[in-house]
Amino acid sequence: MDNIEQAKRKIRKVIAGSKVPEDPGHAENTLEWLLKLDPHAAPALQIAALAHDIDRAVDSRKVQRADFEHYDDFKTAHAENGALMLREILEACGVSSEISDSACQLVTHHEFGGDPASDLLKDADSISYFDVNLPQYYSREGWQETLRRSVWGYQRLSERAKKIVQGIQHDKETLNKLLATAIQQADL
């Protein structure tokens, strides 16, 4: 097994230990969306797609939302912490510094983008939230918080990704109504 595949296995193992039930599926789904958006995504981008939320998987190292007054500050700290955790895995697996540096930079910027690769990861992450995270997030957090989080997530999407999210349908009509409401509020 090469170093990159070994790193992906370690990332998956760490994420599998998350207490957030949707985390393992979200990591895989983000990678799937990334490859739908760019079938030739570089290895660093694929690693970043899997590992972008690794911060949430280790309670002892997890950035806590309650420690931040502003949601964007929390998201920035979450991304930076995830990049530090990812670097440890990549170095332990002997992944080249070029790929490690790129993957960690992508994780650092996955919440807000800023360059084409980070923007692509941000879109894949956000689409995955609406695709697979929304039902469990709603079940755990309720209508108001899920609506707030969904408006925030929708507003950060590219126009291409917004069209994809507009086509997502869930089995529960409540979730479809919530998504429609979030889209409407985000477009105001």
C-alpha positions in Angstrom: 0.0 0.0 0.0 1.4 3.4 -0.9 1.7 6.3 1.5 -1.4 8.1 0.3 -3.6 5.1 0.7 -2.2 4.4 4.1 -3.0 8.0 5.1 -6.6 7.7 3.8 -7.0 4.5 5.9 -5.8 6.3 9.0 -8.0 9.3 8.3 -11.0 7.0 7.9 -10.1 5.2 11.2 -9.9 8.4 13.1 -13.2 9.7 11.7 -14.9 6.4 12.4 -14.4 7.2 16.1 -16.4 10.4 15.9 -19.3 10.8 18.3 -21.1 12.8 15.6 -22.9 10.0 13.7 -22.9 11.6 10.3 -19.1 12.3 10.2 -17.9 9.0 8.6 -20.6 9.2 5.9 -20.0 12.9 5.4 -16.3 12.4 4.8 -17.0 9.7 2.2 -19.8 11.7 0.6 -17.6 14.9 0.4 -15.0 12.9 -1.5 -17.8 11.5 -3.8 -19.0 15.0 -4.5 -15.5 16.3 -5.0 -14.9 13.6 -7.7 -18.3 14.4 -9.3 -17.3 18.1 -9.5 -13.7 17.2 -10.6 -13.1 13.6 -11.7 -9.4 14.4 -11.9 -9.0 15.9 -8.5 -5.4 15.8 -7.3 -4.4 13.4 -4.4 -4.0 16.4 -2.0 -7.6 17.5 -2.7 -8.9 14.0 -2.3 -7.1 13.6 1.1 -8.5 17.0 2.2 -12.0 16.0 1.2 -11.8 13.0 3.5 -10.1 14.8 6.3 -11.7 18.3 6.3 -13.7 17.7 9.5 -11.3 15.4 11.3 -11.2 18.0 14.1 -14.7 16.8 15.1 -13.7 13.2 15.5 -11.4 13.5 18.5 -13.1 14.9 21.5 -9.9 15.7 23.4 -8.7 17.9 20.5 -12.1 19.2 19.2 -12.6 22.9 18.8 -15.8 23.8 20.8 -18.5 26.0 19.3 -19.3 27.4 22.8 -15.8 28.9 23.0 -16.5 31.4 20.2 -18.8 34.3 20.0 -19.0 34.3 16.2 -19.7 31.2 14.1 -17.2 32.1 11.4 -14.4 32.3 14.1 -15.4 28.9 15.3 -15.3 27.5 11.7 -11.9 29.1 11.2 -10.5 27.5 14.3 -12.1 24.1 13.5 -10.4 24.2 10.0 -7.0 25.2 11.4 -7.1 22.5 14.1 -8.1 19.9 11.5 -5.2 20.8 9.3 -2.8 20.3 12.3 -4.3 16.9 13.0 -4.1 16.0 9.3 -0.4 17.0 9.1 0.4 14.5 12.0 -1.2 11.7 10.0 0.4 12.5 6.7 3.8 12.9 8.3 3.4 9.5 10.1 2.5 7.9 6.8 5.4 9.4 5.0 3.3 11.3 2.5 5.5 13.8 0.5 5.7 17.3 1.9 4.3 18.7 -1.3 1.1 16.7 -1.0 1.0 17.2 2.8 1.4 21.0 2.6 -1.3 21.2 -0.1 -3.8 19.0 1.7 -3.3 20.8 5.0 -3.7 24.2 3.2 -6.9 23.0 1.7 -8.3 21.8 5.0 -7.3 25.2 6.5 -9.4 27.0 3.8 -12.2 24.5 3.3 -14.8 26.6 5.2 -14.3 29.8 3.2 -12.3 29.0 0.1 -10.3 31.7 -1.6 -8.6 29.8 -4.5 -10.0 27.4 -7.1 -9.1 24.2 -5.2 -10.3 25.4 -1.8 -13.5 26.7 -3.4 -14.1 23.2 -4.9 -13.6 21.6 -1.6 -15.9 24.1 0.1 -18.6 23.2 -2.5 -18.2 19.5 -2.1 -18.4 19.9 1.7 -21.4 22.1 1.6 -23.3 19.9 -1.0 -22.6 16.9 1.3 -24.0 18.7 4.3 -27.3 19.1 2.4 -27.1 15.6 0.9 -26.2 13.5 4.0 -25.8 15.6 7.1 -29.1 17.5 7.1 -31.4 14.7 8.4 -29.2 13.9 11.4 -28.3 17.5 12.1 -32.1 18.4 12.1 -32.8 15.4 14.4 -30.2 16.6 16.9 -30.5 20.4 16.6 -34.1 21.1 15.6 -35.6 23.4 13.0 -34.3 26.8 14.1 -30.6 25.8 14.4 -30.7 23.7 11.3 -32.3 26.5 9.3 -29.6 28.9 10.5 -26.8 26.5 9.6 -28.4 25.7 6.3 -28.7 29.4 5.3 -25.1 29.9 6.2 -24.0 26.8 4.2 -26.1 27.7 1.2 -24.8 31.3 1.0 -21.2 30.0 0.8 -21.9 27.9 -2.3 -20.9 28.7 -5.9 -23.7 29.1 -8.4 -22.9 25.7 -9.8 -23.2 24.1 -6.3 -26.4 26.0 -5.5 -28.1 24.4 -8.6 -27.1 21.0 -7.3 -28.4 21.7 -3.8 -31.6 23.0 -5.2 -32.2 19.5 -6.7 -31.6 17.6 -3.5 -34.7 15.8 -2.1 -35.1 14.0 1.2 -37.5 11.3 2.2 -39.1 13.5 4.9 -41.1 16.5 3.6 -40.1 18.5 6.7 -36.5 18.4 5.5 -37.5 19.5 2.0 -39.5 22.4 3.4 -36.5 23.3 5.6 -34.2 23.3 2.7 -36.6 25.3 0.6 -36.9 27.9 3.4 -33.1 28.1 3.8 -32.7 28.7 0.1 -35.3 31.3 0.1 -33.8 33.1 3.1 -30.3 32.9 1.8 -31.4 34.5 -1.5 -32.9 37.5 0.3 
